[in-house]
Amino acid sequence: MAKSHVSLPHSWSIERWPADVYPGSPSRARYLVRVHRNALLQAGALARVGRDLIVLGDRYGRWLEKNSSNVPGYAIAANRVPVPAEQTAA
């Protein structure tokens, strides 16, 4: 299966995070960068220019694609097989 490539902006600051790029807002982006800082740095997706953190679009896109391998075993309530009523405790 071929990977689809979406064109991301070349680069952007955390404060001017594009609304159409995941996670879609500066506040959510600050959280994402804080939680995944080491992985983003290892991927070369972050740069510092003065006091600003800059996201490099092509490397950020590759980092997102790399993390898509974390999805197959992920189960959420909506995807779970329902348990028949007779098997649940009353």
C-alpha positions in Angstrom: 0.0 0.0 0.0 1.5 3.3 -1.0 1.8 6.1 1.5 -0.2 9.2 0.8 1.8 12.5 1.1 0.0 15.6 2.2 1.7 18.9 1.5 2.6 20.6 4.8 3.9 24.1 5.1 7.7 24.3 5.1 7.9 25.5 8.7 5.9 27.3 11.4 6.2 28.4 15.0 4.3 26.8 17.8 2.4 30.1 18.3 1.2 30.2 14.7 0.3 26.5 14.4 -1.8 25.9 11.3 -5.4 25.0 12.0 -5.3 22.3 9.3 -2.2 20.5 10.7 -2.6 18.1 13.7 -3.2 19.0 16.5 -4.8 22.1 15.0 -4.2 24.8 17.6 -1.3 26.5 19.4 -2.4 25.4 22.9 -2.8 21.7 21.9 0.5 22.0 19.9 2.3 23.2 23.1 1.1 20.1 24.9 2.1 17.8 22.0 5.6 19.3 21.8 6.0 19.1 25.6 5.0 15.5 25.7 6.9 14.3 22.6 9.8 16.7 22.7 12.6 14.1 22.7 11.0 12.1 19.8 10.4 15.3 17.8 14.0 16.4 18.4 15.3 13.0 17.4 13.2 13.2 14.2 14.7 16.6 13.4 11.2 18.1 13.4 12.0 21.0 15.8 14.5 23.9 15.6 15.0 26.9 17.8 15.3 30.3 16.2 15.9 32.9 18.9 13.2 32.3 21.5 10.9 30.5 19.1 10.5 26.8 18.5 10.0 26.1 14.8 8.4 23.0 13.4 9.9 21.7 10.2 7.0 20.5 8.1 8.4 17.6 6.1 10.1 16.1 9.2 7.0 16.5 11.3 5.0 14.7 8.6 7.4 11.8 8.7 7.3 11.7 12.5 3.5 11.5 12.3 3.7 8.7 9.7 6.2 6.8 11.9 3.7 7.0 14.8 1.0 5.5 12.7 2.4 2.1 13.6 1.1 2.6 17.1 -2.5 2.3 16.0 -3.2 -1.4 15.1 -3.5 -2.7 18.7 -5.3 0.4 20.0 -8.8 -0.4 21.3 -11.4 2.1 22.2 -14.8 1.4 23.6 -16.5 2.1 20.3 -14.4 -0.6 18.6 -14.8 -3.3 21.3 -17.1 -6.3 20.7 -20.2 -5.9 22.9 -20.7 -8.5 25.6 -24.1 -10.2 25.5 -26.4 -9.1 28.3 -26.7 -12.6 29.8 -22.9 -12.6 30.4 -22.9 -9.3 32.4 -23.5 -9.1 36.1 -26.9 -7.7 37.0 
